[in-house]
Amino acid sequence: MKKTLLLASLAAAFSTPAMAEPTLYGDFRASVVTGDLAGDTSTDFVNNASRVGIKGSQGNDNLKAIYHLQMGANQDTNDTTSAALTSRFYFAGLQGSMGKLIYGRLSTPYKMTGVKQDPFYDTSAGLVGGGSNYGYSSLINGFSDNSFAYYSPKMGGLSFNASYTMADEATQKAGAGVGIEYAAGGMKFGLNHLMLDGAGTNVALANGTDSATRIYAGAKMGALNVNASYEMVAQASGDDAKFTNLNATYNATKAMKLAASYGQVSGADGVSGSAAKWNADGSNVTAGAFYNVLPKTTVHAMYTATSLDSGTDKNGLAVGIKQGF
């Protein structure tokens, strides 16, 4: 009996940490749009950032190694400028009682706090057809190369985050970010700050940005959830761009969620490059409904109307689906 217990103890002491089976998953996201959203045609079929990925971990709750690879999936391969699969992110990291540290190509904490607030993220709301809705800056989109991000555990409702993005070229400078959030009793308050360099950093979609600060809040009251976001983005040109988004969701039934948002952008018209898609002065109203047909299949219908200070309006209807596996 003693020998059996001894052998069992030795086996436990020298056993390798548990390794979870890799998880393969996918998310088909697309919508049919009409009006100004369809461009030169009366209707259009839009890819709303469909993706496939694989993720896994090794270890236990005290400490585990994690990895996550995700690729964008394009359902319109007749477009010769788009490959069937494109890079989104790939990171590894360590997670345990002291928090989570990840490194690789990833989303900054600044971005992720915005993603979690936007009920229309990766739909045809706004101007872009994927990513954040109007009223969030370009910094709530894209993936940053050669980056580190740390998320602390919650301590009495308080948590911290930090990020560091290394320079890729001699002409670039590193980018860094810090953030704090307090959540308790259905309320949430947070602040994130990014320290960049207008001459160029490796932080995703930071074109011409010196620094950015985002203040946000949220309140959950039964079936109603309300969020507010305000960003102040200092540009290398000397102008300060301001981004505001107010949104609310209401769980009308167990399967149906109603959502609405108001977005406003000012002082951002000087931004050029790929970031300009989100940084155009004006205002937007979006309203829609999401219905869960199956546990991993959601259909939605929405109306989005953007009035730009340049005199251009972009209004239209979108009917879409999100189907996961």
N, C-alpha and C positions, 0 to 999 in steps of 0.2 A: 504494500500500500504506500509506504514511504517512498519507495523507488518510483512508483507511478506518479506521485505528486511532484517529486523532484524532476522527473523527465518532462512533465507538463509545464513546470515552472521555467525550465531551461528553454523549452520550445517557445513559450510566450516571450521570454526575454530576447531571444535571437530571431524571432520571426520578422519578416519584412513588413513594412506598413501596408495597410490595405490599399489596393489600387482599384478605383471604380472603373467599370467598363466605359469606354468613350461613348459619348452621346452624339449621335448624328441627328441633325434637325434641319428644318427648312421653313420658310415663310414666304408664300406667294402673296404679293401685295400689288394690286393694280386697280385702275378705275377707268371708266368711260366718261369723258368730259365733253361739255358743249359750250357754246358761246365763245367769249374771248380766250378761254383756257385752251381751246382746241387749235388756236393759231390760224392757219390759212384754210382749214377745213371746218365743216359744220360740226363734226364730232372727231374725237381722237381717243386712242387707247394708250394710257399712260402707265408706265412702270413706276410704282411708288416704293422704290428701294426694296424689291424682292431680294431674298438672301438665303444661302445655305451655309451651314457651319458644323463644326465638330468641337466638343469641349470635354474635359475630364479632370480628374484629380487623383492624387495619391497621398495617403496619410490618414489622419484622424481629425477629430474636432479641435484638438489642441494645436495641431499644426499640420497643414497639408499644402502640397504643391499643386498649383492649378495651371491650366492652359486653355486657350480659347482661340480658334481660328474661324473667321467668317468671311465669306466671299459674296459679292453682289451677283445676282442672277438676272440676266437680260433676256426677256421673252421675245424681243424683236431683233433677231440676228440678221435680218435683211439690211439693217443699218450697218454699213461697212465700217463706221467709226466706233462701233461698240462690240466688244468681245462678249461671248456667251457668259463668261465668268470674269469678274473684276475684283481687285483687292479692296477689302473694307478694313479689317483689322486682324492682328495676330499678336497676342501677348501671352506671357507666362507670369507666374508670380507665386507668392506665399501668402497663406491666409490662416489666421488662428486667433487666439484670445487677445493678441495685441493689435489686431486689425488686419488690413489687407494691403499688400504691396504688389503692384503689377508693373511690368516693364515690357516695352516693345512698341508696336504701332497701336494706338489706343485712343479712346475718347477722354478728354480732360475732365476733371471733376466740375470745372466751370460749365462745360457742355452738358454733362449728365444731369445736373440739377435742373437745367432747362428742359431737357428731354422728358423728365419725369413729370413736369408741370403742364406740358402742352398736349391737350387731348386730341389735337389734329396732326400730331407729328407723323411724318411719312404717309401723308395722304395728298390729295390735290388741292388742299387749302392754300390760299396765298398766291405766290407768284411762281414757285419753283417746281411743284409736283413731287416733292419728297423733302424730307428734313423738316425743319421748324416752320411753323405758320408765321405770317406777317406780324411784326412787332417784337420778334426776337432777332438779335444780330447774327451775322454769319458765324460767330464764334460758338453758337449752339449747334454747329454742323461740322461735318468732316472728321478726319482722324489724323492724329499727330504722330509723325515718325520719331523713332529714337527717344521715347519718352518714358518717364517714371510717374506713377501716381500712387498716393497713399491715402487710405480711408481708415480713420480711427474707429474703434468700437464705440458704441453709445455709452455715455457716462451720465446717468440721471437725465436723459433726454438731450444731452449735449454731445456733438460730434464734430470732428475736424477733418479737413482734407488738404492735401498739398500735391503739387505737380511740378515736374521739371522736364523741359524739352531741350535736348542738346542741339547745338548748331550743326548744320549739315555741310555748310560751305564756309570758306574764309570770310566772305562778305556778310555772313549771318551772325547774329548773337543768340544766346540761349534765351528761352522763355520760361517763366516760373509763375506758379499760382498758389494761392492759399485760400481757404474757405472755412466757414464755421456755420453750424446749423443747430437750432434748438427745436425739438418736436416733443409735444406732450399735450394730452387732453384734446386731441383732434386739431391742434394748432401747430403751425410750422413757421419759423422765421429763419432766414439765412442770408449770408453775404459771401460773395466770391470776388476775388481780385486777381487779375492777370497782369504780370509785368512783362512787357514785350519791347520790341524795338521797331519803330516805323520803317527803318531801312531794310528790314527783313528778318523774320524768325522762322523756325520750322513748325510753329504752332499752326494747325489747320485753319485756313481762311482768315488769317490775321493781316491781310493785305493793308499796309500803310497804317497799322495800329500801334500806338505807343503803349497804351495801357487800357484796361477795361475793368469796370466795377459793376457788379450785378447785385441788387437787393431784391429779395423775393419773400413772399408770405403765402400761406395757404390755410384754409379752415374747412374742416369736415363736420357737417351738421346733419347727421342722419343720412338721407339719400342725396343731400346736396353737398357739392364740393366746389369751393371758390378759390381761385389763385390769382396772384398779382405779381408782375415782374417789371423791374425798371433797370435799364442798363445805361451807363454813361461810358462812352467809348471815345478816348482821346486819340485823335488822328495826327499823323506826322505833319499834315498840312496846317495844323494849329487849330482846326475846328473840332468841336466836341459833338459827337452824334448821340442822340438820345432815342432809346427804344422802350416802348411801353406795350405790355400785353396784359389784358384782363380776361379771364375765362372762367367758365363755370360748367359743371356737369351735373346732371340729375338722373338718378337711377329710377326711371319711371316704373319699370317692372324688373323682375329678376333677369330677364333677357334683353331688355332695351335700355339704352342710355342716351339721353339727350345732351347736346353740347353746344355752347355758343362762345364766341370770343370777339374782342375788340382790340385791334392793334394800331399803333401809331409810331411813325419814324420821322425824325427831323434832324437836319444837319449832317446827313450821311451821303448826300449825292456826290461828294468828292471821292468816294471809294471806287477803285477800279478793279479790273481783273475778275476772277471767279466769285469773289465776295460780293460784288455789286448786285448779284441776283437777289440778295436779301436786304441790301442796304440802299433802298430807294425811298426818298421822302414821300410821305402820304399817309393814308389811313385805310383800314380794312375791317370789314364785318364778316364773320363766318358763323353759320348755324347748320347743325346737322343732327342725324340720329344714327346710332349704331345698334345693330340687332344680332345677338348670338344665335345663329342657326344650330350650331353644334359647339361642343366645348372648345374646339380650336378653329372654328369657322365663323367669321363675323362679316356681315354685309353692312354697308352704310350708304346714306344719301346726304348730300350737303349742298349748300349754296354759299359761294364766297364772292365777295365784291371788294375790289381794291381800287381806290381813287388816288392816283399819284399826282404830286404837285407839278409834275412836268406836263400835265394835261391829259395823260393817258389813263383810261379806265380798263380794268381787267375783271370782268364779271363772268360767272358761269356756274353751271350745275355739274356735279360729279356723283356718279354711282359706282361704288367700288366694293372690293372684297379683300379680306385678309384670311388666308387659309394656311394653317400650320400643320406640321407633322413631326 
